[in-house]
Amino acid sequence: MANAYTSPIPVKKTHLGNALASEWTKIKSVRSTMWTLGIFLALVIGIGLLAAAQTGPEDYADVPFTIPAFFGLMLGQICLITLGVLVTSSEYGTGMIRTTFTASPQRYRVLTAKVVVFFITAFVVSAGSILLVGLATSSMNSGPEAGDVAWAGTVLKGGLYVSLLGVLALAVGSMLRHSAGAITAMLGLVLVPAILPGFLMIWKSTESLAEKMSDYNAINSLAKIFGLDGVDGSHGTPQLVVLVVVTVLALGGAFALLEKRDV
């Protein structure tokens, strides 16, 4: 039509980069991010340095210098789980998700951006804190008594494991759309497998289940990654693979429900 209206405002086609920028703005501007990541750093670095101060070079003859970070990660992982849930569920709780989906009708793009931004943030913070504890511990306990155990793998695997737990929590939060319910579900997923084997070992028929649950719960998985129980030489790789598979399946469920539900 000759008289068709043309907007004076240039219209650009949106893409994943726009969604990533939006999610980065959200995650860095809310208080929950600063609080949860701040507490995570305080736990991992603070407890790690306190533990390192109580050790000597001979304690690292056959374990990596990042061992002190493990004790902080046992508690710190709860912070990343909480933040992962809040990244999605908080928008549903406030109703802001309607605005988000109006601005970006491609829902899969929004969830993808949330996953990418959260994972990168969680991995940088977790791997960085483990690295800092490892460097501090090595400087405090260097000597001929200390071994030469490689610990770069614990930085990468440890950061990856707790970050994936956070991504799993993000997927659960997206599916349940309720902060308290999703956090409770994730805490149960982390804590119950660490407690239940003690009861299952009572019966002969459930001993094998108890052993598997004990090997693959979050706390023992981290222990294997840090070499506390790495007698088989796997250094937590099977546990990490299982978590990757579970996280991918949970994300698949989150994406599927995202397209089927109303906001």
C-alpha positions as CSV (number, residue, x, y, z in Angstrom):
1,M,0.0,0.0,0.0
2,A,1.2,3.5,-0.9
3,N,0.2,5.0,2.5
4,A,1.5,2.2,4.7
5,Y,2.9,3.4,8.0
6,T,6.6,3.1,8.5
7,S,8.0,3.4,12.0
8,P,10.7,6.0,12.4
9,I,12.3,3.7,15.1
10,P,14.6,1.2,13.5
11,V,13.4,-2.4,14.1
12,K,16.0,-5.1,14.5
13,K,15.4,-8.8,14.6
14,T,16.1,-10.2,18.0
15,H,18.5,-13.1,18.7
16,L,20.0,-15.1,21.5
17,G,22.5,-12.3,22.2
18,N,19.7,-10.0,23.2
19,A,18.3,-12.6,25.6
20,L,21.8,-13.2,27.1
21,A,22.2,-9.5,27.7
22,S,18.8,-9.3,29.3
23,E,19.5,-12.2,31.6
24,W,22.9,-10.9,32.6
25,T,21.3,-7.6,33.5
26,K,18.8,-9.4,35.6
27,I,21.2,-11.7,37.5
28,K,23.7,-9.0,38.3
29,S,21.1,-6.5,39.5
30,V,19.1,-8.5,42.0
31,R,20.1,-8.8,45.7
32,S,19.6,-12.5,45.8
33,T,22.6,-13.0,43.5
34,M,24.9,-10.9,45.5
35,W,23.8,-12.5,48.8
36,T,24.0,-16.1,47.6
37,L,27.3,-15.7,45.7
38,G,28.8,-13.7,48.6
39,I,27.9,-16.4,51.1
40,F,29.2,-19.0,48.7
41,L,32.6,-17.2,48.5
42,A,32.7,-16.7,52.3
43,L,32.1,-20.4,52.9
44,V,34.4,-21.9,50.3
45,I,37.3,-19.4,50.8
46,G,36.8,-18.8,54.5
47,I,36.4,-22.4,55.6
48,G,39.1,-23.4,53.1
49,L,41.7,-21.0,54.5
50,L,40.8,-21.9,58.1
51,A,41.3,-25.6,57.2
52,A,44.6,-24.9,55.4
53,A,45.9,-23.0,58.4
54,Q,45.5,-26.1,60.5
55,T,47.5,-28.3,58.2
56,G,51.2,-28.8,57.4
57,P,53.2,-29.8,54.3
58,E,53.1,-33.5,55.2
59,D,49.3,-33.5,55.0
60,Y,49.6,-33.0,51.2
61,A,51.9,-35.9,50.5
62,D,49.2,-37.7,48.5
63,V,46.3,-35.3,48.2
64,P,46.0,-32.0,46.2
65,F,46.3,-28.6,47.7
66,T,42.7,-27.8,46.9
67,I,41.4,-30.3,49.6
68,P,40.6,-27.4,52.1
69,A,38.1,-26.0,49.5
70,F,36.1,-29.3,49.6
71,F,35.0,-28.5,53.2
72,G,33.5,-25.2,52.1
73,L,31.9,-26.6,49.0
74,M,29.9,-29.1,51.1
75,L,27.9,-26.1,52.4
76,G,28.5,-23.7,49.5
77,Q,26.8,-25.9,47.0
78,I,23.5,-25.1,48.7
79,C,24.0,-21.4,47.8
80,L,24.3,-22.2,44.1
81,I,21.3,-24.5,44.3
82,T,19.3,-21.7,45.8
83,L,20.4,-19.2,43.3
84,G,19.7,-21.6,40.4
85,V,16.1,-22.0,41.6
86,L,15.6,-18.3,42.1
87,V,16.9,-17.5,38.5
88,T,13.6,-18.9,37.2
89,S,11.1,-19.3,40.0
90,S,11.4,-15.7,41.3
91,E,10.0,-14.3,38.0
92,Y,7.0,-16.6,38.2
93,G,6.5,-15.5,41.8
94,T,6.4,-11.8,41.0
95,G,4.6,-12.2,37.6
96,M,7.5,-10.6,35.8
97,I,7.8,-13.7,33.6
98,R,4.8,-12.3,31.6
99,T,6.8,-9.2,30.7
100,T,9.8,-11.4,29.8
101,F,7.8,-13.6,27.5
102,T,6.0,-10.6,25.9
103,A,9.4,-9.1,25.1
104,S,10.7,-12.4,23.9
105,P,7.9,-14.7,22.7
106,Q,10.5,-17.4,21.9
107,R,10.4,-19.0,25.3
108,Y,13.1,-21.6,24.6
109,R,15.4,-18.6,23.9
110,V,14.7,-17.1,27.4
111,L,15.4,-20.4,29.2
112,T,18.5,-21.0,27.1
113,A,19.8,-17.6,28.0
114,K,19.1,-18.2,31.7
115,V,21.0,-21.5,31.7
116,V,24.0,-20.1,29.8
117,V,24.3,-16.9,32.0
118,F,23.8,-18.8,35.3
119,F,26.2,-21.6,34.4
120,I,29.0,-19.3,33.3
121,T,28.5,-17.1,36.4
122,A,28.4,-20.2,38.8
123,F,31.4,-21.8,37.1
124,V,33.6,-18.7,37.2
125,V,32.8,-18.1,40.9
126,S,33.2,-21.7,42.0
127,A,36.3,-22.6,40.0
128,G,37.9,-19.2,41.0
129,S,37.3,-19.8,44.7
130,I,38.7,-23.3,44.5
131,L,41.7,-22.0,42.6
132,L,42.3,-19.3,45.2
133,V,42.1,-21.8,48.1
134,G,44.5,-24.1,46.2
135,L,47.0,-21.3,45.6
136,A,46.8,-20.1,49.2
137,T,47.2,-23.6,50.6
138,S,50.2,-24.4,48.4
139,S,52.0,-21.2,49.5
140,M,51.2,-21.9,53.1
141,N,52.3,-25.5,53.0
142,S,55.0,-25.7,50.5
143,G,58.0,-27.9,51.4
144,P,59.8,-31.1,50.7
145,E,57.2,-33.1,52.7
146,A,54.4,-32.0,50.4
147,G,53.8,-34.2,47.4
148,D,53.4,-33.1,43.8
149,V,49.8,-34.1,43.3
150,A,48.2,-32.3,40.3
151,W,45.2,-30.3,41.3
152,A,44.1,-28.4,38.2
153,G,41.6,-31.2,37.6
154,T,39.9,-30.6,41.0
155,V,39.5,-26.9,40.1
156,L,37.7,-27.7,36.8
157,K,35.7,-30.8,38.0
158,G,34.8,-29.3,41.3
159,G,33.6,-26.0,39.7
160,L,31.8,-28.0,37.0
161,Y,30.0,-30.3,39.5
162,V,28.6,-27.6,41.8
163,S,27.7,-25.4,38.8
164,L,25.8,-28.3,37.2
165,L,23.9,-28.8,40.5
166,G,22.9,-25.2,40.2
167,V,21.7,-25.7,36.6
168,L,19.7,-28.8,37.7
169,A,18.1,-26.6,40.4
170,L,17.3,-24.0,37.7
171,A,15.6,-26.7,35.6
172,V,13.6,-27.9,38.7
173,G,12.6,-24.3,39.4
174,S,11.4,-23.8,35.9
175,M,9.3,-27.0,36.1
176,L,7.8,-26.4,39.6
177,R,7.6,-22.5,39.3
178,H,7.7,-22.2,43.1
179,S,10.8,-21.2,44.9
180,A,10.2,-22.9,48.2
181,G,9.1,-26.2,46.6
182,A,12.0,-26.3,44.2
183,I,14.6,-25.5,46.9
184,T,13.1,-28.2,49.1
185,A,13.1,-30.7,46.3
186,M,16.8,-29.9,45.5
187,L,17.8,-30.1,49.1
188,G,16.1,-33.5,49.3
189,L,18.0,-34.6,46.2
190,V,21.3,-33.6,47.7
191,L,20.8,-34.6,51.4
192,V,18.6,-37.7,51.3
193,P,21.0,-39.8,49.2
194,A,23.7,-38.9,51.8
195,I,21.6,-40.0,54.7
196,L,19.5,-42.9,53.4
197,P,22.3,-45.4,52.7
198,G,22.9,-45.8,56.5
199,F,19.3,-47.1,56.8
200,L,19.4,-49.2,53.6
201,M,22.5,-51.1,54.8
202,I,20.4,-52.7,57.5
203,W,18.7,-55.0,55.0
204,K,20.7,-57.4,52.8
205,S,18.4,-56.9,49.8
206,T,19.1,-53.1,49.7
207,E,22.8,-53.2,50.3
208,S,23.7,-52.8,46.6
209,L,21.3,-49.8,46.3
210,A,22.8,-48.2,49.4
211,E,26.4,-48.6,48.0
212,K,25.4,-47.0,44.7
213,M,23.6,-44.2,46.5
214,S,26.6,-43.7,48.7
215,D,29.0,-43.5,45.8
216,Y,26.9,-41.1,43.8
217,N,25.5,-38.6,46.3
218,A,26.7,-35.1,46.0
219,I,29.0,-35.0,49.1
220,N,30.8,-38.2,48.2
221,S,31.0,-37.2,44.6
222,L,32.8,-34.1,45.5
223,A,35.1,-36.1,47.9
224,K,36.1,-38.4,44.9
225,I,36.7,-35.3,42.7
226,F,39.1,-33.9,45.4
227,G,40.9,-37.2,45.8
228,L,39.6,-38.1,49.3
229,D,38.2,-41.3,48.0
230,G,39.9,-41.7,44.7
231,V,41.3,-45.2,45.1
232,D,39.9,-46.3,41.8
233,G,41.7,-43.5,40.0
234,S,38.5,-42.1,38.4
235,H,38.6,-38.9,40.4
236,G,34.9,-38.5,40.3
237,T,34.5,-38.7,36.5
238,P,31.6,-41.3,36.7
239,Q,29.8,-39.2,39.2
240,L,30.2,-36.1,37.0
241,V,28.9,-37.9,34.0
242,V,25.8,-39.1,35.9
243,L,25.1,-35.5,37.0
244,V,25.5,-34.3,33.4
245,V,23.0,-36.9,32.2
246,V,20.5,-36.0,35.0
247,T,20.9,-32.3,34.3
248,V,20.3,-32.7,30.6
249,L,17.2,-34.8,31.2
250,A,15.9,-32.2,33.7
251,L,16.5,-29.4,31.2
252,G,14.7,-31.4,28.5
253,G,11.7,-31.6,30.8
254,A,11.9,-27.9,31.6
255,F,12.0,-26.9,27.9
256,A,9.1,-29.3,27.1
257,L,6.8,-27.9,29.9
258,L,7.8,-24.4,29.0
259,E,6.1,-24.6,25.6
260,K,3.0,-26.5,26.8
261,R,2.0,-24.3,29.8
262,D,0.3,-20.9,29.9
263,V,2.3,-18.2,31.7
